[in-house]
């Protein structure tokens, strides 16, 4: 059961879903600094601090809770991340240039993709 401090409400499911929505919003916020990218294509942000502190493990448990217990999807993750979570495989056709956050790297990838020369 979920109860918000200072608010009257009986948890018949609505309060839990509100908690889940708030949890999801905070988990993917810039303040938490675990994910980066557009609002509808978030990717995990690699950080040794996050890896050592096990923040991704905690985030994974929270996301699992949202999906399994509250039936709240996480529409902000990139389709490539969803595919990886469900299959544990990385397929190039699932990846998109839209997922690249670093503008310099994105520009370089586009130059290579649309140029007529290749480096072997």
DSSP file (Angstrom, degrees, kcal/mol; ACC not computed):
  #  RESIDUE AA STRUCTURE BP1 BP2  ACC     N-H-->O    O-->H-N    N-H-->O    O-->H-N    TCO  KAPPA ALPHA  PHI   PSI    X-CA   Y-CA   Z-CA
    1    1 A X              0   0    0      0, 0.0     2,-0.4     0, 0.0    11,-0.0   0.000 360.0 360.0 360.0 145.0    0.0    0.0    0.0
    2    2 A X        +     0   0    0      2,-0.0     2,-0.4     0, 0.0    11,-0.1  -0.942 360.0 179.2-117.6 136.1    1.1    3.5   -0.8
    3    3 A X        -     0   0    0     -2,-0.4     2,-0.5    12,-0.1     5,-0.1  -0.990  21.3-139.2-137.6 128.7    0.3    6.6    1.3
    4    4 A X    >   -     0   0    0     -2,-0.4     3,-2.0     3,-0.1     2,-0.1  -0.739  32.1-110.4 -86.7 130.7    1.4   10.1    0.5
    5    5 A X  T 3  S+     0   0    0     -2,-0.5     3,-0.1     1,-0.3    -1,-0.1  -0.384 101.0  10.9 -61.4 128.1    2.4   12.1    3.6
    6    6 A X  T 3  S+     0   0    0      1,-0.2     2,-0.4    -2,-0.1    -1,-0.3   0.533 107.9 103.5  82.1   7.2   -0.1   14.8    4.3
    7    7 A X    <   -     0   0    0     -3,-2.0     2,-0.4     2,-0.1    -1,-0.2  -0.961  64.9-134.8-124.1 139.7   -2.7   13.6    1.8
    8    8 A X        +     0   0    0     -2,-0.4     2,-0.2    -3,-0.1    -3,-0.0  -0.740  47.7 127.7 -87.4 137.7   -5.9   11.7    2.3
    9    9 A X        -     0   0    0     -2,-0.4     2,-0.5     2,-0.0    -5,-0.1  -0.754  49.7-132.0 174.2 138.9   -6.4    8.8    0.0
   10   10 A X        -     0   0    0     -2,-0.2     2,-1.4    -7,-0.1     5,-0.3  -0.889  30.9-125.0-102.5 129.2   -7.3    5.2    0.1
   11   11 A X        +     0   0    0     -2,-0.5    -8,-0.0     1,-0.2    -2,-0.0  -0.586  51.6 146.2 -80.8  95.1   -5.0    3.1   -2.1
   12   12 A X  S    S-     0   0    0     -2,-1.4    -1,-0.2   -11,-0.0    -2,-0.0   0.109  88.0 -71.0-108.3  17.1   -7.3    1.2   -4.4
   13   13 A X  S  > S+     0   0    0    -11,-0.1     4,-2.0    -3,-0.0     5,-0.2  -0.114 123.3  84.4 122.2 -35.2   -4.8    1.3   -7.2
   14   14 A X  H  > S+     0   0    0     -4,-0.2     4,-2.1     2,-0.2     5,-0.1   0.887  91.0  49.1 -67.9 -40.0   -4.8    5.0   -8.1
   15   15 A X  H  > S+     0   0    0     -5,-0.3     4,-2.4     2,-0.2    -1,-0.2   0.896 111.6  50.3 -68.0 -39.6   -2.4    6.1   -5.4
   16   16 A X  H  > S+     0   0    0      2,-0.2     4,-2.6     1,-0.2    -2,-0.2   0.904 110.6  49.5 -63.3 -41.5    0.0    3.3   -6.4
   17   17 A X  H  X S+     0   0    0     -4,-2.0     4,-2.5     2,-0.2    -2,-0.2   0.886 109.9  50.9 -66.9 -37.3   -0.2    4.4  -10.0
   18   18 A X  H  X S+     0   0    0     -4,-2.1     4,-2.4     2,-0.2    -2,-0.2   0.924 110.4  49.7 -63.5 -43.1    0.5    8.0   -9.1
   19   19 A X  H  X S+     0   0    0     -4,-2.4     4,-2.7     1,-0.2    -2,-0.2   0.923 110.8  50.5 -58.7 -44.8    3.5    6.9   -7.1
   20   20 A X  H  X S+     0   0    0     -4,-2.6     4,-2.5     1,-0.2    -2,-0.2   0.895 109.7  49.6 -61.8 -41.9    4.7    4.8  -10.1
   21   21 A X  H  X S+     0   0    0     -4,-2.5     4,-2.3     2,-0.2    -1,-0.2   0.906 112.9  46.7 -63.8 -42.2    4.3    7.8  -12.4
   22   22 A X  H  X S+     0   0    0     -4,-2.4     4,-2.3     2,-0.2    -2,-0.2   0.898 112.0  51.2 -66.3 -40.4    6.3   10.0  -10.0
   23   23 A X  H  X S+     0   0    0     -4,-2.7     4,-2.7     2,-0.2    -2,-0.2   0.927 111.3  47.6 -61.5 -45.9    8.9    7.4   -9.6
   24   24 A X  H  X S+     0   0    0     -4,-2.5     4,-1.7     1,-0.2    -2,-0.2   0.914 110.9  51.4 -61.9 -44.8    9.3    7.0  -13.4
   25   25 A X  H  < S+     0   0    0     -4,-2.3    -1,-0.2     1,-0.2    -2,-0.2   0.918 115.3  41.6 -59.7 -45.3    9.5   10.8  -13.9
   26   26 A X  H >< S+     0   0    0     -4,-2.3     3,-1.3     1,-0.2     6,-0.4   0.887 109.2  58.4 -71.0 -39.6   12.2   11.1  -11.3
   27   27 A X  H 3< S+     0   0    0     -4,-2.7     7,-0.3     1,-0.3    -1,-0.2   0.847 113.6  38.3 -60.4 -35.8   14.2    8.0  -12.4
   28   28 A X  T 3< S+     0   0    0     -4,-1.7    -1,-0.3    -5,-0.2    -2,-0.2   0.268  93.0 115.6-100.5  11.0   14.6    9.4  -15.9
   29   29 A X  S X> S-     0   0    0     -3,-1.3     4,-1.2     1,-0.1     3,-0.6  -0.398  76.4-119.1 -78.0 158.5   15.2   13.1  -14.9
   30   30 A X  T 34 S+     0   0    0      1,-0.2    -1,-0.1     2,-0.2    -4,-0.1   0.766 110.8  68.6 -65.5 -25.3   18.5   14.8  -15.5
   31   31 A X  T 34 S+     0   0    0      1,-0.2    -1,-0.2     2,-0.1    -4,-0.1   0.876 100.6  45.3 -62.7 -38.6   18.8   15.3  -11.7
   32   32 A X  T <4 S-     0   0    0     -3,-0.6    -1,-0.2    -6,-0.4    -2,-0.2   0.818  94.3-153.7 -76.2 -31.8   19.3   11.6  -11.2
   33   33 A X     <  +     0   0    0     -4,-1.2    -3,-0.1     2,-0.2    17,-0.1   0.858  56.9 116.3  63.3  41.1   21.8   11.4  -14.1
   34   34 A X  S    S+     0   0    0     -5,-0.5    11,-3.2    -7,-0.3     2,-0.3   0.660  72.6  36.5-105.1 -25.3   21.3    7.8  -15.0
   35   35 A X  E     -A   44   0A   0     -6,-0.3     2,-0.3     9,-0.3     9,-0.2  -0.928  63.2-169.3-131.0 151.8   19.9    8.2  -18.5
   36   36 A X  E     +A   43   0A   0      7,-2.7     7,-2.7    -2,-0.3     2,-0.2  -0.920  38.0  58.2-135.9 162.5   20.6   10.6  -21.4
   37   37 A X  S    S-     0   0    0     -2,-0.3     5,-0.2     5,-0.2    62,-0.1  -0.608  85.7 -19.7 116.6-174.9   19.0   11.5  -24.7
   38   38 A X    >   -     0   0    0      3,-0.4     3,-1.7    60,-0.3    -2,-0.0  -0.205  68.3-104.7 -64.8 159.2   15.6   12.7  -26.0
   39   39 A X  T 3  S+     0   0    0      1,-0.3     3,-0.3     2,-0.1    -1,-0.1   0.765 121.9  38.3 -59.1 -26.5   12.6   12.3  -23.8
   40   40 A X  T 3  S+     0   0    0      1,-0.2    -1,-0.3     0, 0.0    -2,-0.1   0.288 119.8  45.6-108.3  10.7   11.3    9.4  -26.0
   41   41 A X  S <  S+     0   0    0     -3,-1.7    -3,-0.4    37,-0.1    36,-0.2  -0.209  73.1 168.7-145.2  48.3   14.7    7.7  -26.7
   42   42 A X  B     -b   77   0B   0     34,-3.8    36,-2.3    -3,-0.3     2,-0.3  -0.369  11.3-169.3 -69.6 142.5   16.6    7.6  -23.4
   43   43 A X  E     -A   36   0A   0     -7,-2.7    -7,-2.7    34,-0.2     2,-0.1  -0.930  34.8 -91.4-125.4 151.4   19.8    5.5  -23.1
   44   44 A X  E     -A   35   0A   0     -2,-0.3     2,-0.7    -9,-0.2    -9,-0.3  -0.414  39.5-131.7 -61.0 137.9   21.8    4.5  -20.0
   45   45 A X        -     0   0    0    -11,-3.2     2,-0.3    -2,-0.1     5,-0.1  -0.840  19.2-130.3 -94.9 114.7   24.5    7.1  -19.3
   46   46 A X        +     0   0    0     -2,-0.7     2,-0.3     4,-0.1     3,-0.1  -0.487  41.8 154.7 -69.5 128.5   27.8    5.3  -18.7
   47   47 A X     >  -     0   0    0     -2,-0.3     4,-2.3     1,-0.1     5,-0.2  -0.938  43.9-142.7-153.1 129.3   29.4    6.6  -15.5
   48   48 A X  H  > S+     0   0    0     -2,-0.3     4,-2.8     1,-0.2     5,-0.2   0.850 106.0  56.9 -62.8 -31.9   31.9    4.7  -13.3
   49   49 A X  H  > S+     0   0    0      2,-0.2     4,-2.1     1,-0.2     6,-0.2   0.932 108.5  45.7 -63.3 -44.5   30.2    6.3  -10.3
   50   50 A X  H  4>S+     0   0    0      2,-0.2     5,-1.7     1,-0.2     6,-0.7   0.887 114.5  48.6 -65.4 -38.3   26.8    4.9  -11.3
   51   51 A X  H ><5S+     0   0    0     -4,-2.3     3,-0.8     1,-0.2    -2,-0.2   0.935 114.2  44.3 -67.8 -45.9   28.4    1.5  -12.0
   52   52 A X  H 3<5S+     0   0    0     -4,-2.8    -2,-0.2     1,-0.2    -1,-0.2   0.843 113.5  50.4 -68.8 -33.1   30.3    1.3   -8.7
   53   53 A X  T 3<5S-     0   0    0     -4,-2.1    -1,-0.2    -5,-0.2    -2,-0.2   0.520 106.6-127.1 -84.0  -4.0   27.3    2.5   -6.7
   54   54 A X  T <>5 +     0   0    0     -3,-0.8     4,-1.8    -4,-0.5    -3,-0.2   0.766  60.1 145.9  64.9  27.3   25.0   -0.1   -8.3
   55   55 A X  H  >< +     0   0    0     -5,-1.7     4,-2.8    -6,-0.2     5,-0.2   0.854  67.9  54.9 -64.2 -34.3   22.5    2.7   -9.3
   56   56 A X  H  > S+     0   0    0     -6,-0.7     4,-2.6     2,-0.2    -1,-0.2   0.864 105.2  53.0 -68.3 -33.3   21.6    0.8  -12.5
   57   57 A X  H  > S+     0   0    0      2,-0.2     4,-1.8     1,-0.2    -1,-0.2   0.922 112.1  45.0 -64.5 -43.1   20.8   -2.3  -10.5
   58   58 A X  H  X S+     0   0    0     -4,-1.8     4,-2.2     2,-0.2    -2,-0.2   0.918 112.9  50.8 -65.5 -43.8   18.5   -0.2   -8.3
   59   59 A X  H  X S+     0   0    0     -4,-2.8     4,-2.7     1,-0.2    -2,-0.2   0.898 108.1  53.4 -61.4 -40.3   17.0    1.5  -11.4
   60   60 A X  H  X S+     0   0    0     -4,-2.6     4,-2.4     1,-0.2    -1,-0.2   0.888 108.6  49.0 -61.5 -40.1   16.4   -1.9  -13.0
   61   61 A X  H  X S+     0   0    0     -4,-1.8     4,-2.2     2,-0.2    -1,-0.2   0.894 111.6  49.5 -66.4 -39.7   14.5   -3.1   -9.9
   62   62 A X  H  X S+     0   0    0     -4,-2.2     4,-2.3     2,-0.2    -2,-0.2   0.923 111.6  47.9 -65.1 -43.6   12.4    0.1   -9.9
   63   63 A X  H  X S+     0   0    0     -4,-2.7     4,-2.3     1,-0.2    -2,-0.2   0.907 111.0  51.6 -64.4 -41.1   11.6   -0.3  -13.6
   64   64 A X  H  X S+     0   0    0     -4,-2.4     4,-3.1     1,-0.2     5,-0.4   0.909 108.9  51.3 -60.1 -42.3   10.7   -4.0  -13.1
   65   65 A X  H  X>S+     0   0    0     -4,-2.2     4,-1.8     1,-0.2     5,-1.2   0.922 109.3  50.5 -60.1 -45.2    8.4   -2.9  -10.2
   66   66 A X  H  <5S+     0   0    0     -4,-2.3     6,-2.9     3,-0.2     4,-0.5   0.919 117.7  38.7 -59.8 -44.4    6.7   -0.3  -12.5
   67   67 A X  H  X5S+     0   0    0     -4,-2.3     4,-0.5     4,-0.2    -2,-0.2   0.942 124.2  35.3 -74.3 -48.1    6.1   -2.9  -15.3
   68   68 A X  H  <5S+     0   0    0     -4,-3.1    -3,-0.2    -5,-0.2    -2,-0.2   0.938 129.2  26.1 -76.5 -48.8    5.2   -6.0  -13.2
   69   69 A X  T  <5S+     0   0    0     -4,-1.8    -3,-0.2    -5,-0.4    -2,-0.1   0.799 133.4  28.8 -91.0 -30.0    3.2   -4.6  -10.3
   70   70 A X  T  4<S-     0   0    0     -5,-1.2    -3,-0.2    -4,-0.5    -2,-0.1   0.498  91.5-130.5-110.7  -5.3    1.8   -1.4  -11.6
   71   71 A X     <  +     0   0    0     -4,-0.5     2,-0.6    -6,-0.3    -4,-0.2   0.874  56.5 147.6  55.8  39.4    1.5   -2.1  -15.3
   72   72 A X        -     0   0    0     -6,-2.9    -1,-0.2    -7,-0.1    -2,-0.1  -0.930  37.1-147.4-107.6 117.9    3.2    1.1  -16.1
   73   73 A X        -     0   0    0     -2,-0.6     2,-0.5    -3,-0.1     3,-0.1  -0.255  12.1-129.5 -76.0 170.4    5.3    1.1  -19.2
   74   74 A X    >   +     0   0    0      1,-0.1     3,-1.5    -2,-0.0    -1,-0.1  -0.715  31.9 170.9-121.8  77.7    8.5    3.1  -19.6
   75   75 A X  T 3   +     0   0    0     -2,-0.5    -1,-0.1     1,-0.3    -2,-0.0   0.505  65.0  74.5 -71.8  -2.4    7.9    4.8  -23.0
   76   76 A X  T 3  S+     0   0    0    -35,-0.1   -34,-3.8    -3,-0.1    -1,-0.3   0.619  74.0  97.3 -87.6 -10.6   10.9    7.0  -22.6
   77   77 A X  B <  S-b   42   0B   0     -3,-1.5   -34,-0.2   -36,-0.2     2,-0.1  -0.469  83.7-103.3 -77.8 150.1   13.5    4.3  -23.3
   78   78 A X    >>  -     0   0    0    -36,-2.3     4,-2.0   -37,-0.2     3,-0.7  -0.389  26.2-120.0 -65.1 145.3   15.0    3.9  -26.8
   79   79 A X  H 3> S+     0   0    0      1,-0.2     4,-2.4     2,-0.2     5,-0.2   0.835 115.4  59.8 -55.9 -32.0   13.6    0.9  -28.8
   80   80 A X  H 3> S+     0   0    0      2,-0.2     4,-2.2     1,-0.2    -1,-0.2   0.874 104.2  49.3 -64.6 -36.3   17.1   -0.4  -29.0
   81   81 A X  H <> S+     0   0    0     -3,-0.7     4,-2.8     2,-0.2     5,-0.2   0.924 109.9  50.6 -68.7 -44.3   17.2   -0.6  -25.1
   82   82 A X  H  X S+     0   0    0     -4,-2.0     4,-2.2     1,-0.2    -2,-0.2   0.925 111.2  49.2 -57.2 -44.5   13.8   -2.4  -25.0
   83   83 A X  H  X S+     0   0    0     -4,-2.4     4,-2.0     1,-0.2     6,-0.4   0.922 111.7  48.3 -62.8 -43.5   15.1   -4.9  -27.6
   84   84 A X  H  X S+     0   0    0     -4,-2.2     4,-2.9     1,-0.2    -2,-0.2   0.918 110.9  50.7 -63.5 -43.5   18.3   -5.5  -25.6
   85   85 A X  H  < S+     0   0    0     -4,-2.8    -1,-0.2     1,-0.2    -2,-0.2   0.901 116.3  41.2 -60.8 -41.1   16.4   -5.9  -22.3
   86   86 A X  H  < S+     0   0    0     -4,-2.2    -1,-0.2    -5,-0.2    -2,-0.2   0.755 133.4  18.3 -83.1 -23.5   14.1   -8.5  -23.8
   87   87 A X  H  < S-     0   0    0     -4,-2.0    -3,-0.2     2,-0.2    -2,-0.2   0.571  85.8-132.7-122.3 -13.3   16.6  -10.5  -25.9
   88   88 A X  S  < S+     0   0    0     -4,-2.9     2,-0.3    -5,-0.4    -4,-0.2   0.777  72.3 111.6  58.1  29.2   20.1   -9.6  -24.5
   89   89 A X        -     0   0    0     -6,-0.4     2,-0.6    -5,-0.1    -1,-0.2  -0.948  62.3-140.4-128.2 152.5   21.2   -9.1  -28.1
   90   90 A X        -     0   0    0     -2,-0.3     2,-0.5    -3,-0.1     3,-0.1  -0.959  19.9-174.3-111.9 120.5   22.3   -6.0  -30.0
   91   91 A X    >>  -     0   0    0     -2,-0.6     3,-2.1     1,-0.1     4,-0.7  -0.965  24.2-140.8-117.2 126.2   21.1   -5.8  -33.5
   92   92 A X  G >4 S+     0   0    0     -2,-0.5     3,-1.0     1,-0.3    -1,-0.1   0.818 101.0  61.4 -54.5 -33.6   22.3   -3.0  -35.8
   93   93 A X  G 34 S+     0   0    0      1,-0.3    -1,-0.3    -3,-0.1   -13,-0.0   0.672 100.6  55.2 -71.1 -13.1   18.9   -2.6  -37.4
   94   94 A X  G <4 S+     0   0    0     -3,-2.1    -1,-0.3   -14,-0.1    -2,-0.2   0.642  93.8  87.1 -87.5 -16.9   17.4   -1.7  -34.0
   95   95 A X    <<  -     0   0    0     -3,-1.0     2,-0.4    -4,-0.7     3,-0.0  -0.523  61.2-164.8 -85.7 151.6   19.9    1.1  -33.5
   96   96 A X    >   -     0   0    0     -2,-0.2     3,-1.9     1,-0.1     4,-0.3  -0.983  33.3-128.4-138.3 146.6   19.2    4.6  -34.7
   97   97 A X  G >  S+     0   0    0     -2,-0.4     3,-1.3     1,-0.3    -1,-0.1   0.765 108.5  71.4 -60.8 -24.3   21.3    7.7  -35.3
   98   98 A X  G 3  S+     0   0    0      1,-0.3   -60,-0.3   -61,-0.0    -1,-0.3   0.701  89.1  61.6 -65.3 -19.1   18.5    9.4  -33.3
   99   99 A X  G <  S+     0   0    0     -3,-1.9     2,-0.5   -62,-0.1    -1,-0.3   0.632  78.6 100.4 -82.6 -13.8   19.9    7.6  -30.2
  100  100 A X    <   -     0   0    0     -3,-1.3   -63,-0.0    -4,-0.3     6,-0.0  -0.626  47.3-179.1 -78.6 120.8   23.3    9.3  -30.4
  101  101 A X        +     0   0    0     -2,-0.5     2,-0.5   -64,-0.0    -1,-0.2   0.852  57.2  86.7 -89.3 -39.2   23.4   12.2  -27.9
  102  102 A X     >  -     0   0    0      1,-0.2     4,-2.5     2,-0.1     5,-0.2  -0.518  66.1-155.9 -68.5 114.6   26.9   13.5  -28.6
  103  103 A X  H  > S+     0   0    0     -2,-0.5     4,-2.3     1,-0.2    -1,-0.2   0.851  90.7  51.2 -64.4 -37.1   26.5   16.0  -31.5
  104  104 A X  H  > S+     0   0    0      2,-0.2     4,-2.1     1,-0.2    -1,-0.2   0.924 112.9  45.6 -66.5 -43.2   30.1   15.8  -32.7
  105  105 A X  H  > S+     0   0    0      2,-0.2     4,-2.5     1,-0.2    -2,-0.2   0.893 111.5  52.7 -65.6 -39.6   29.9   12.0  -32.8
  106  106 A X  H  X S+     0   0    0     -4,-2.5     4,-2.4     2,-0.2    -2,-0.2   0.920 109.4  49.2 -61.4 -44.1   26.5   12.1  -34.5
  107  107 A X  H  X S+     0   0    0     -4,-2.3     4,-2.1     1,-0.2    -2,-0.2   0.902 111.2  49.7 -62.8 -41.7   28.0   14.5  -37.2
  108  108 A X  H  X S+     0   0    0     -4,-2.1     4,-2.2     2,-0.2    -2,-0.2   0.913 110.4  49.7 -64.3 -43.5   30.9   12.1  -37.7
  109  109 A X  H  X S+     0   0    0     -4,-2.5     4,-2.8     1,-0.2    -2,-0.2   0.919 110.8  50.1 -60.9 -44.3   28.7    9.1  -38.1
  110  110 A X  H  X S+     0   0    0     -4,-2.4     4,-2.3     1,-0.2    -1,-0.2   0.889 108.6  52.5 -63.1 -39.2   26.5   10.9  -40.6
  111  111 A X  H  < S+     0   0    0     -4,-2.1     4,-0.4     2,-0.2    -1,-0.2   0.926 112.9  44.4 -61.7 -44.2   29.6   11.9  -42.6
  112  112 A X  H >< S+     0   0    0     -4,-2.2     3,-0.8     1,-0.2    -2,-0.2   0.914 114.1  49.6 -67.2 -42.8   30.8    8.3  -42.7
  113  113 A X  H 3< S+     0   0    0     -4,-2.8    -2,-0.2     1,-0.2    -1,-0.2   0.876 119.0  36.6 -64.0 -38.2   27.3    7.0  -43.6
  114  114 A X  T 3< S+     0   0    0     -4,-2.3    -1,-0.2    -5,-0.2     2,-0.2   0.227  96.2  99.2-105.6  14.5   26.7    9.4  -46.4
  115  115 A X  S <  S-     0   0    0     -3,-0.8    -3,-0.0    -4,-0.4    -4,-0.0  -0.589  70.6-132.9 -94.9 164.1   30.1    9.7  -47.9
  116  116 A X  S    S+     0   0    0     -2,-0.2     2,-0.3     2,-0.0    -1,-0.1   0.363  82.1  78.3 -95.8   4.0   31.3    7.8  -51.0
  117  117 A X        -     0   0    0     -5,-0.1     2,-0.4     2,-0.0    -2,-0.2  -0.852  58.7-163.8-116.0 151.7   34.5    6.6  -49.4
  118  118 A X        -     0   0    0     -2,-0.3     2,-0.5     0, 0.0    -2,-0.0  -0.973  14.5-137.0-131.3 146.2   35.2    3.8  -47.0
  119  119 A X              0   0    0     -2,-0.4    -2,-0.0     1,-0.1     0, 0.0  -0.905 360.0 360.0-104.4 126.4   38.2    3.1  -44.8
  120  120 A X              0   0    0     -2,-0.5    -1,-0.1     0, 0.0     0, 0.0   0.379 360.0 360.0-112.1 360.0   39.3   -0.5  -44.6
